[in-house]
Amino acid sequence: MNLKISVSSFYLKVKILLFSIALFGYGIIASSIKDASTSRLTTIPYRAIVISLSILVLLFIKKKTNASNNTKTNKQKKVSLSLLVFIFIIFYTFRIIYDLGYNDLLVKESSEYLLNWFGICLIPGITFLFLDLKSSKKYLYLSWMFLTLASILALPLIAQGQVSKTFTEQGRLGGEAFNPISLGHQGGSLLLISLYVLLNRESSKNRITKILYIFSLVTGLILLFFAASKGPIIAIIVCVCLLLVSLQRQGVNIFKISGIIVIVAIFANIAFSFSIDSGSGLLERFSSLLNGDDFDDSRFVQRPELYQKASELITEYPIFGYGLEIPNLGYPHNLILEAFLATGLLGGSLFVIIYIYAAIKAIGIIMAKNSSWSWLGLLYIQYSIGTMFSGSLYGSYTFWYLLFAIFGLKKLDKLVNN
């Protein structure tokens, strides 16, 4: 009996550790890379650890038979919706294999697509279907720790900003192995989780703990503004609004909410002014969005042009799709367009159903009273919005992990605190 308990406890710890390492561990690794040419020497061991832990988790998954807790209808609904995900994955996998053999216009090496899709997205992603429902706080606090450490390690990039080519030319903070969009999302996730804990009715009353959360919140704000990426900022604004509505529905003290919001507003103003004075191009980027002059800074290709080319190819090849990418330009920086581009109308429609269902379920989790997984729903909404501005289906591993996690969570009435 004791052996079974110790094995079960070890297995749970591995699952929780894998969750945080896979989602947010890369930021810690990326902050230590000073030369992009040697980044593989550092990232390969990290990816090997993630894949090894994923295989370990998958080998010891136990099927729980709780037939009495679920009706046949609910089981069929869950199976059918999960089946849609795997059908789309099969369609997209066939597209990758076909294009690697017959498409000479792909912008990356074949190994990059295979490694990203199978090794980074799918194998670890499947483990997110099997989260332990009773351990939401452990997942939350360990994720916060990883995000805080990664963000603190990224702060020196601000001091190096003046000599960074990306920052001096575009006003966007990034690292050798961490682009501004990823850095912005990392800061946004830290801000979101810190704010969630501070506003949660069960947050610690210890002053030192609250100061730590406020510090991490400010750190997230600074990275978000210095990264100067539109997608992360828009996503965080939406998520904060959802969080406030959720807290209001749950009857959290209005004075507590108001006090925290005032503190956030003060620090946001300070962080914003600091980033602008330091040379951040945040204002210019949002003004270009309003003026319709939105572009991808890495290639200076206008986003509307990418969308237009993708739409033309989808129209020309509606049944099976054109391919993984727009010829010589890469992915269209919008996952829904990319799904239609790569898999045609059928595959694209499947992805839209999956995307919308997961978003609705995530919002339901956020709004559910006493939900212990609201923070996970917020993270999914953040990255699902972010993938509408950037990212590719074969490389957006954070989106896939959170998508699998949302699908893996059971009925909403099972996600509340005991």
C-alpha positions as CSV (number, residue, x, y, z in Angstrom):
1,M,0.0,0.0,0.0
2,N,2.8,2.4,1.0
3,L,4.6,1.6,-2.2
4,K,1.5,2.3,-4.3
5,I,1.1,5.6,-2.5
6,S,4.7,6.7,-3.0
7,V,4.6,5.7,-6.7
8,S,1.3,7.6,-7.2
9,S,2.8,10.7,-5.3
10,F,5.9,10.6,-7.5
11,Y,3.8,10.3,-10.7
12,L,1.7,13.3,-9.6
13,K,4.9,15.4,-8.9
14,V,6.3,14.5,-12.3
15,K,3.1,15.6,-14.0
16,I,3.0,18.9,-12.2
17,L,6.7,19.6,-12.8
18,L,6.3,18.7,-16.5
19,F,3.3,21.1,-16.8
20,S,5.4,24.1,-15.6
21,I,8.6,23.1,-17.4
22,A,6.9,22.6,-20.7
23,L,4.8,25.7,-20.6
24,F,7.3,28.2,-19.1
25,G,10.7,26.6,-18.7
26,Y,12.0,27.7,-22.0
27,G,12.1,31.3,-20.8
28,I,14.6,30.4,-18.2
29,I,16.8,28.6,-20.8
30,A,16.4,31.4,-23.4
31,S,17.5,34.1,-21.0
32,S,20.9,32.4,-20.6
33,I,21.7,32.3,-24.3
34,K,24.0,35.1,-25.4
35,D,24.8,33.8,-28.9
36,A,22.1,32.6,-31.2
37,S,24.6,30.4,-33.1
38,T,25.1,28.2,-30.0
39,S,21.5,28.2,-28.8
40,R,20.9,24.6,-29.8
41,L,23.6,23.4,-27.4
42,T,21.4,24.9,-24.6
43,T,17.9,24.2,-25.9
44,I,18.4,20.6,-26.9
45,P,19.0,19.3,-23.3
46,Y,15.9,21.2,-22.2
47,R,13.7,19.7,-25.0
48,A,15.2,16.3,-24.2
49,I,14.1,16.7,-20.6
50,V,10.6,17.7,-21.6
51,I,10.2,14.8,-24.0
52,S,11.6,12.3,-21.5
53,L,9.2,13.5,-18.8
54,S,6.3,13.4,-21.3
55,I,7.1,9.8,-22.2
56,L,7.3,8.9,-18.6
57,V,3.9,10.4,-17.9
58,L,2.3,8.7,-20.9
59,L,3.7,5.3,-19.9
60,F,2.1,5.4,-16.4
61,I,-1.3,6.9,-17.3
62,K,-4.0,5.0,-15.5
63,K,-7.5,4.8,-16.9
64,K,-10.1,5.7,-14.2
65,T,-13.5,4.1,-14.6
66,N,-16.0,6.3,-13.0
67,A,-19.0,5.3,-15.1
68,S,-21.4,6.4,-12.4
69,N,-20.3,10.0,-12.5
70,N,-20.8,10.5,-16.2
71,T,-23.9,9.9,-18.3
72,K,-23.6,8.1,-21.7
73,T,-24.5,11.3,-23.5
74,N,-21.7,13.3,-21.8
75,K,-19.2,10.6,-22.6
76,Q,-20.2,10.5,-26.2
77,K,-19.9,14.3,-26.4
78,K,-16.5,14.4,-24.9
79,V,-15.2,11.6,-27.1
80,S,-16.7,13.2,-30.3
81,L,-15.2,16.6,-29.5
82,S,-11.8,15.1,-28.6
83,L,-12.0,13.0,-31.8
84,L,-12.3,16.2,-33.8
85,V,-8.9,17.4,-32.4
86,F,-7.2,14.1,-33.4
87,I,-8.8,14.1,-36.9
88,F,-7.5,17.6,-37.5
89,I,-4.0,16.5,-36.2
90,I,-4.1,13.6,-38.6
91,F,-5.0,15.9,-41.5
92,Y,-2.3,18.4,-40.6
93,T,0.3,15.6,-40.1
94,F,-0.4,14.3,-43.6
95,R,0.1,17.8,-45.0
96,I,3.5,18.2,-43.2
97,I,4.7,14.8,-44.5
98,Y,3.5,15.5,-48.1
99,D,5.0,19.0,-48.2
100,L,8.3,17.9,-46.9
101,G,8.5,15.4,-49.7
102,Y,7.1,17.5,-52.6
103,N,7.2,21.2,-51.7
104,D,10.4,23.0,-52.5
105,L,9.2,26.4,-51.4
106,L,9.3,25.9,-47.6
107,V,11.4,28.4,-45.8
108,K,12.9,26.1,-43.2
109,E,14.7,22.8,-43.1
110,S,12.6,19.6,-43.0
111,S,13.9,18.7,-39.6
112,E,12.6,22.0,-38.1
113,Y,9.0,21.1,-39.0
114,L,9.2,17.5,-37.8
115,L,10.9,18.5,-34.5
116,N,8.5,21.3,-33.8
117,W,5.3,19.4,-34.6
118,F,6.1,15.9,-33.1
119,G,8.8,16.5,-30.6
120,I,7.7,19.9,-29.2
121,C,4.0,20.2,-29.8
122,L,2.4,16.7,-29.9
123,I,4.3,14.4,-27.5
124,P,4.3,16.8,-24.5
125,G,0.9,18.2,-25.5
126,I,-0.9,14.9,-25.1
127,T,0.1,14.7,-21.4
128,F,-1.9,17.9,-20.8
129,L,-5.0,15.9,-21.3
130,F,-4.4,14.2,-18.0
131,L,-4.1,17.0,-15.5
132,D,-4.9,16.1,-11.9
133,L,-8.1,18.0,-11.1
134,K,-7.4,18.2,-7.3
135,S,-4.0,19.8,-7.7
136,S,-4.9,23.1,-9.4
137,K,-3.1,25.2,-6.8
138,K,0.1,23.2,-7.2
139,Y,0.1,23.7,-10.9
140,L,-0.7,27.4,-10.4
141,Y,2.0,28.2,-7.9
142,L,4.8,26.2,-9.6
143,S,3.9,27.9,-12.9
144,W,4.1,31.3,-11.2
145,M,7.6,30.4,-9.8
146,F,8.8,29.4,-13.3
147,L,7.4,32.5,-14.9
148,T,8.8,34.8,-12.2
149,L,12.3,33.3,-12.5
150,A,12.3,33.4,-16.3
151,S,11.1,37.1,-16.2
152,I,13.7,38.2,-13.6
153,L,16.4,36.6,-15.8
154,A,15.1,38.5,-18.8
155,L,15.2,41.9,-17.0
156,P,18.9,42.4,-17.9
157,L,17.9,42.5,-21.5
158,I,16.5,46.0,-20.8
159,A,20.0,47.3,-19.8
160,Q,21.3,45.7,-23.0
161,G,18.6,47.3,-25.1
162,Q,20.6,50.2,-26.3
163,V,23.1,47.8,-28.1
164,S,20.4,45.4,-29.3
165,K,19.8,45.7,-33.0
166,T,16.1,44.7,-32.6
167,F,15.5,47.3,-30.0
168,T,17.4,50.2,-31.6
169,E,15.8,49.6,-35.0
170,Q,12.3,48.5,-34.0
171,G,11.9,49.6,-30.4
172,R,11.1,46.0,-29.4
173,L,12.9,44.1,-26.6
174,G,14.0,40.5,-27.4
175,G,16.9,38.1,-26.8
176,E,19.1,35.9,-29.0
177,A,16.7,33.0,-28.5
178,F,13.6,34.8,-27.4
179,N,11.7,37.1,-29.9
180,P,9.7,40.1,-28.7
181,I,6.3,38.3,-29.1
182,S,7.4,35.4,-26.9
183,L,8.8,37.8,-24.4
184,G,5.6,39.8,-24.4
185,H,3.5,36.7,-23.8
186,Q,5.8,35.6,-21.0
187,G,5.5,39.0,-19.2
188,G,1.7,39.0,-19.9
189,S,1.3,35.5,-18.4
190,L,3.2,36.5,-15.3
191,L,1.1,39.7,-15.0
192,L,-2.1,37.6,-15.4
193,I,-1.3,34.9,-12.9
194,S,0.0,37.4,-10.3
195,L,-3.2,39.5,-10.6
196,Y,-5.3,36.4,-10.4
197,V,-3.7,35.3,-7.1
198,L,-3.9,38.9,-5.7
199,L,-7.6,39.3,-6.5
200,N,-8.6,35.8,-5.5
201,R,-10.5,35.6,-2.3
202,E,-8.2,32.8,-1.0
203,S,-5.0,34.7,-1.7
204,S,-2.5,34.8,1.2
205,K,-2.9,37.5,3.8
206,N,0.9,37.4,4.4
207,R,2.3,40.9,3.5
208,I,5.6,39.5,2.3
209,T,3.8,37.1,-0.1
210,K,1.6,39.9,-1.4
211,I,4.7,42.1,-2.0
212,L,6.2,39.2,-4.0
213,Y,3.1,39.0,-6.1
214,I,3.0,42.7,-6.7
215,F,6.7,42.6,-7.6
216,S,6.1,39.8,-10.2
217,L,3.1,41.7,-11.5
218,V,5.3,44.8,-12.1
219,T,8.0,42.6,-13.7
220,G,5.4,41.2,-16.1
221,L,4.2,44.7,-16.9
222,I,7.7,46.0,-17.7
223,L,8.5,43.1,-20.1
224,L,5.1,43.4,-21.7
225,F,5.6,47.1,-22.5
226,F,9.3,46.7,-23.5
227,A,8.5,43.8,-25.9
228,A,6.1,46.2,-27.6
229,S,4.1,43.5,-29.3
230,K,0.5,44.1,-30.1
231,G,-0.8,40.6,-29.8
232,P,0.2,40.0,-26.2
233,I,-1.1,43.4,-25.1
234,I,-4.5,42.9,-26.7
235,A,-4.7,39.4,-25.3
236,I,-3.9,40.6,-21.8
237,I,-6.5,43.4,-21.9
238,V,-9.2,40.9,-22.9
239,C,-8.1,38.5,-20.2
240,V,-8.0,41.1,-17.4
241,C,-11.5,42.2,-18.4
242,L,-12.7,38.5,-18.2
243,L,-11.0,38.2,-14.8
244,L,-12.7,41.3,-13.4
245,V,-16.1,40.1,-14.7
246,S,-15.5,36.7,-13.1
247,L,-14.6,38.2,-9.8
248,Q,-17.6,40.4,-9.8
249,R,-19.9,37.4,-10.4
250,Q,-18.3,35.6,-7.5
251,G,-18.8,38.4,-5.1
252,V,-15.2,39.3,-4.4
253,N,-14.9,42.4,-2.2
254,I,-15.2,45.4,-4.4
255,F,-12.8,47.4,-2.3
256,K,-10.2,44.8,-2.7
257,I,-10.6,44.7,-6.4
258,S,-10.5,48.6,-6.6
259,G,-7.4,48.7,-4.5
260,I,-5.5,46.2,-6.6
261,I,-6.6,47.9,-9.8
262,V,-5.4,51.3,-8.6
263,I,-2.0,49.8,-7.7
264,V,-1.8,48.1,-11.1
265,A,-2.8,51.3,-12.8
266,I,-0.1,53.3,-11.0
267,F,2.7,50.7,-11.7
268,A,1.4,50.3,-15.3
269,N,1.8,54.1,-15.9
270,I,5.3,54.0,-14.4
271,A,6.3,51.0,-16.5
272,F,4.8,52.5,-19.6
273,S,6.6,55.8,-19.2
274,F,9.9,54.0,-18.4
275,S,9.6,51.9,-21.5
276,I,8.7,54.8,-23.8
277,D,11.5,57.0,-22.4
278,S,13.9,54.1,-22.9
279,G,13.1,53.9,-26.6
280,S,10.2,51.4,-26.8
281,G,8.3,51.5,-30.1
282,L,5.0,50.6,-28.4
283,L,3.1,53.8,-29.4
284,E,4.4,53.7,-33.0
285,R,3.3,50.1,-33.4
286,F,-0.2,50.7,-32.1
287,S,-0.5,53.8,-34.2
288,S,0.5,51.8,-37.3
289,L,-2.2,49.3,-36.4
290,L,-4.8,52.1,-36.3
291,N,-3.5,53.6,-39.6
292,G,-3.7,50.2,-41.3
293,D,0.1,50.0,-41.7
294,D,0.5,46.8,-39.7
295,F,3.6,44.8,-40.7
296,D,5.8,41.9,-39.6
297,D,9.0,43.6,-38.4
298,S,11.2,40.5,-39.0
299,R,10.5,40.6,-42.8
300,F,8.8,43.9,-43.3
301,V,5.9,42.2,-45.0
302,Q,2.6,43.8,-44.3
303,R,0.2,41.5,-42.4
304,P,-2.7,42.4,-44.7
305,E,-0.6,41.3,-47.6
306,L,0.0,37.9,-45.9
307,Y,-3.7,37.5,-45.2
308,Q,-4.6,38.4,-48.8
309,K,-2.1,35.9,-50.3
310,A,-3.3,33.2,-47.9
311,S,-6.9,33.9,-48.8
312,E,-6.1,33.7,-52.5
313,L,-4.4,30.3,-52.2
314,I,-7.3,29.0,-50.0
315,T,-9.8,30.1,-52.7
316,E,-7.6,28.5,-55.4
317,Y,-7.1,25.2,-53.5
318,P,-10.3,24.8,-51.4
319,I,-10.5,21.0,-51.1
320,F,-7.1,19.9,-49.8
321,G,-5.5,23.3,-49.2
322,Y,-2.4,24.7,-50.8
323,G,0.3,23.8,-48.3
324,L,2.0,24.5,-45.0
325,E,3.1,28.1,-45.9
326,I,2.7,30.9,-48.4
327,P,5.4,30.4,-51.0
328,N,8.7,32.0,-49.9
329,L,7.0,34.0,-47.2
330,G,6.2,31.4,-44.5
331,Y,3.1,31.0,-42.3
332,P,0.4,33.6,-42.5
333,H,0.6,34.6,-38.8
334,N,-3.0,33.6,-38.2
335,L,-3.8,30.0,-37.1
336,I,-7.3,29.9,-38.6
337,L,-6.1,31.1,-42.0
338,E,-3.2,28.7,-41.7
339,A,-5.5,25.8,-41.0
340,F,-7.5,26.4,-44.2
341,L,-4.3,27.0,-46.1
342,A,-2.8,23.7,-45.0
343,T,-5.8,21.4,-44.9
344,G,-8.5,22.9,-47.0
345,L,-12.1,23.7,-46.2
346,L,-12.8,20.5,-44.2
347,G,-9.7,20.7,-42.1
348,G,-10.0,24.4,-41.6
349,S,-13.7,24.1,-40.5
350,L,-12.7,21.4,-38.0
351,F,-10.0,23.7,-36.6
352,V,-12.5,26.6,-36.3
353,I,-15.0,24.3,-34.4
354,I,-12.1,23.1,-32.1
355,Y,-10.9,26.7,-31.5
356,I,-14.4,28.1,-30.7
357,Y,-15.4,25.2,-28.5
358,A,-12.2,25.5,-26.5
359,A,-12.7,29.3,-26.1
360,I,-16.3,28.8,-24.9
361,K,-15.2,26.1,-22.5
362,A,-12.3,28.3,-21.2
363,I,-14.7,31.2,-20.6
364,G,-17.1,28.9,-18.8
365,I,-14.3,27.8,-16.5
366,I,-13.3,31.4,-15.9
367,M,-16.9,32.4,-15.0
368,A,-17.8,29.3,-13.0
369,K,-18.2,30.1,-9.3
370,N,-15.4,28.9,-7.0
371,S,-13.5,27.5,-10.0
372,S,-10.0,26.5,-9.1
373,W,-8.9,26.4,-12.7
374,S,-10.0,29.9,-13.8
375,W,-6.3,30.9,-14.3
376,L,-5.9,28.1,-16.8
377,G,-8.9,29.3,-18.8
378,L,-7.3,32.8,-18.8
379,L,-4.0,31.5,-20.1
380,Y,-5.8,29.7,-22.9
381,I,-7.7,32.8,-23.9
382,Q,-4.4,34.7,-23.9
383,Y,-2.6,32.4,-26.2
384,S,-5.6,31.7,-28.4
385,I,-5.8,35.4,-29.1
386,G,-2.1,35.7,-29.5
387,T,-2.1,33.1,-32.3
388,M,-4.5,35.3,-34.3
389,F,-1.6,37.8,-34.6
390,S,1.4,35.5,-34.8
391,G,2.6,31.9,-34.6
392,S,2.3,28.8,-36.7
393,L,0.3,25.5,-36.2
394,Y,3.5,23.5,-36.2
395,G,5.3,25.8,-33.8
396,S,2.8,27.2,-31.3
397,Y,3.4,24.7,-28.6
398,T,2.0,26.8,-25.8
399,F,-1.3,27.1,-27.6
400,W,-1.5,23.3,-28.2
401,Y,-0.6,22.5,-24.6
402,L,-3.3,24.7,-23.3
403,L,-5.8,23.5,-25.9
404,F,-5.2,19.9,-24.8
405,A,-5.5,21.0,-21.1
406,I,-8.9,22.7,-21.7
407,F,-10.2,19.6,-23.6
408,G,-8.8,17.3,-20.8
409,L,-10.7,19.1,-18.0
410,K,-14.0,17.5,-17.1
411,K,-17.4,19.0,-16.4
412,L,-17.4,22.5,-14.9
413,D,-19.1,21.3,-11.7
414,K,-16.0,19.2,-11.1
415,L,-13.6,22.1,-11.3
416,V,-14.7,23.9,-8.1
417,N,-12.9,23.9,-4.8
418,N,-14.1,21.4,-2.3
